Amino acid sequence: MTNYHAYLIRLWRDDEQQPWRAELVSPRSGEARHFATPEQAYAYLQQQLKPQTGDLSAGVISATHPGNNHNE
């Protein structure tokens, strides 16, 4: 599991009668994932943040990340 995730989030609907759709795009790889609802996109993001077995950073919260450059 990586300690950093970045996504461009796009939300749209074709007209006011249609449901909202969602797309997450990784700026690093350009990979796009499409979702029928924003809730499905949110569930995907939550899954990405779940700690993996043996992840020593589980439960650790830090406001700063010295040495990391996230300007992509």
CORQUI-V116225 format. One record per pair of residues at least 4 apart in sequence whose ideal C-beta (glycine too) atoms are under 6 Angstrom apart, sorted by sequence separation. I is the first residue (numbers start at 1). J is the second residue. D is the distance in Angstrom with one decimal. If there is no record, write none. Layout:
i=I j=J d=D
i=I j=J d=D
This chain:
i=14 j=18 d=4.6
i=36 j=40 d=5.9
i=51 j=55 d=4.2
i=13 j=18 d=4.6
i=26 j=31 d=4.8
i=35 j=40 d=4.0
i=35 j=41 d=4.3
i=13 j=20 d=4.9
i=25 j=32 d=4.7
i=51 j=58 d=3.6
i=11 j=20 d=5.7
i=12 j=21 d=5.7
i=23 j=32 d=5.8
i=24 j=33 d=4.8
i=11 j=22 d=5.5
i=23 j=34 d=5.2
i=10 j=23 d=4.3
i=22 j=35 d=4.3
i=9 j=24 d=6.0
i=22 j=38 d=4.6
i=7 j=24 d=4.4
i=8 j=25 d=4.4
i=24 j=41 d=5.7
i=20 j=38 d=5.4
i=22 j=41 d=3.8
i=6 j=27 d=5.6
i=11 j=38 d=5.9
i=5 j=48 d=5.8
i=27 j=72 d=5.3
i=1 j=52 d=4.5
i=1 j=55 d=5.8
